[in-house]
Amino acid sequence: MSRLRYLTRTLVGPWGAVVVAGLEIANLMQRGRPWRGELVWTVDWLGIVFFAAGPVLAGLSAVDAARITRTESLPVLMVSPQPWRAYLHAVAWTAGPASILHLLAFAAAIAMGWPEVASSSVGWGMVGLALLAQVSQFWWYAALGSVLGRFLSPVAAGIMGAVGGLGAFYLLGSGEGFELLAVGGSTVSRLGLTWNGGYLGLQTTLLIGTSMVMIVVIGGMRGRRPRRNGVVAMGILMAVVVAMLFGPQRRILAMEPDPPTECFWGDPVVCVYPEHGRIADTVYAAVYEAVDAARQNGYGFLVSEYVHEVSRVYFPQDADTKGVGTDQLLSGQEWDDFDLIWDLVTPWHCPEIRDVTAPSDIYFESMEALVFTWLTLLDEPADPQIADLPEDLLEERRLDPARARETKASLDTCDF
């Protein structure tokens, strides 16, 4: 405890843990925690904190490096015959606590998503590699701040370190292709996707390598072999450039488009993915409520044999199977009637609806007519456009069963 008290009085880097802890907690609690149950989404969601945590750690590390460079401002215990050791010591106490907190946040996220997360088809080894790539970035940002701080006063170093960290985040982490600081940061489902192991392996190697260059090699420029250190630094930096140009270009890869397997064997059969088991009952209840309304009013032909939850890569492949998206439910929101019925009518098997070019106006007119008709059949339609319409206008706009059957047939045959 006395050593920790000494370090927090001597260095400012360890105080970054307080900021990181706040960011991790806030990140875990926002938007209804929709990532629960999905391993890839959980890890990539945790990456959101690097937007703020990286620059903060870079700024604090820069302050410590500036003070170490002016050794008279620190106790003699921080001074070493090998200059880089003092910088490494400071970087470790900046990035180390942040790394531990990030792993604890991951453990908390797994607990929140249990037991559904155990059903993930992504291996835990790949999860560990993705986490290692993220944690390595804490060290990279701290090392960057350490480099910048050696040439500035403590105040200027803190400002330039934070600005440099933020600039690095955008320059090296928010583009396309291979990005050294890519962390995911996804706010949408990753179901059906996995990481590129080659990408993560190369990224982690380069993060560790460039961090060591910034701490040890550049930190030792005042040592006995500055020319050799300069050659090593240039070599590793060139490797980063080559990797960004010719390395793996996709961090995320598509898995096999497998259909969901957790099913309620009613009529129709409704299936969701095991990772989303926590919303299964809500999906079943909403679908069967819409189905019962259609059948009780003579529109049973609108109901398909199967209803499957869709993923990022899987969509139903025949007219007898409809798909539903569950983004609203995953975020803890109520399922909008319009969105549900739209999904139940959509001809997911038609490639035209996912083409770069939007379908024709006939498609949207047919969809809107069928969706409106089905919505009017619900006992208490939540859509204000339906609930507030006079009965005579409802009857006028509602398709009769024969017309609705014809419209559905044209959609199911992709005739639009």
C-alpha positions, 0 to 999 in steps of 0.5 A: 500500500505504501508503494502504491501511495508513493507511486500515485504521488510521484507519477500521474499515469496511475490516476488514468485508472480512475478515468478508465474505470469510469469509462468502462462502467459507463460503456457497460451500462449504456443503450440497454446492454444489447451486446449481451450473449454475443461474444464478438459484439461484447468484445467490440463494444468494449472497444468503444472506450478507446476513443477517450481512454487512449488520449487520456493515457497518452496525455498522462504518460506524456506528463510523466515522461516530461518530468522524468526527462527533467530528473531533478523534479523526481526522486533519484530512485527514478533515475537509471543508468539505462534511460529507457527503464525509467520511461518503461516504469512510468508507462507500465504504471499507466497502461498496466492498471488500465489493462487490468480494468479492461479485462475486469470489464470483459469478465463483468460483460460475460457475467451479464451475458451468461448463459447465452454467451456460452452458446457462441460459435466463436472460439475462446482462443480468438476472443483472447487474441481480440482482447490482447489486441485491445489491451496492447493499445493501452500500452501503445497510447502510453508509449506514444505519450512517453515519446512526446513528453520527452521533448516538452514541459510537463504542461505542454506534454500533457496537452500534446500527448492527449491531442496526439493520442486523439489524432492517432485514433482517427489516423490509425484506427478509423479508416479502411483496410489494415488499421493499427488501432482498430478496436471494433467499437461496434454498436450493432450486432455482430451475430454471424461474424468473427474476427480475422485471426491473421489481422489480429495477430499482425496487429498485436505484434506491431502494437507491441513492437512499436510500443517497444520502439517508442519506449526502449529504442527511442528512449535509449537514443541517449545511450551507448548505441544511438545509431543502432537504436535508430536503425531498429526504430526505422526498421519496425516503423517500415514494417508497420507501413508495409503491413498497412499496405499489404497486410490483411485488409478485413478485421471482421469476416463472415461466418457460414450463414447458419439459421437460428436453432432455438425454436418454438415448434408451434404454427408457424415454427419460430426460431431465434439464435441461442445467443439471444435466448433472453428475448426468445419469449418476447419474440414468440409472443409478438409473432404469434399475436400478429399471426392470430390476428391475421388468421382470425380475420381471414388473412391466414395466407399471410402467415409463413411456415417458419419465422427465423431471426436474421443475422448479419449473414443469414437471411431466409432462402425461400418464400415459406420462411420469413425473417425478423430483426431483433435490434429493438428487443436487444436494446430493451425497447418494445417491438414496434408493430410496424417493424414486426409486420414489415419483417413478416411480409418482406420477401427475404429470399429475393436478392433484389431487396439487398441489391445496391440499387433499391427495388422498384416503386412497385415493391414498396407500394406492395409492401406498404399495402400489405403491412397496412392491411395486417396492422389494421387486423391487430386488436390494439394497433400501436401505430398512430397512423392506424389507431387514429384513422376513422373506420371508413378510411381503414376499410377503404385502404385495407386490401381485401383477402383476394387482393392481399393474396395476389399482392403477397404472391407477387412479392413471394415470386420476386415479381417487382 
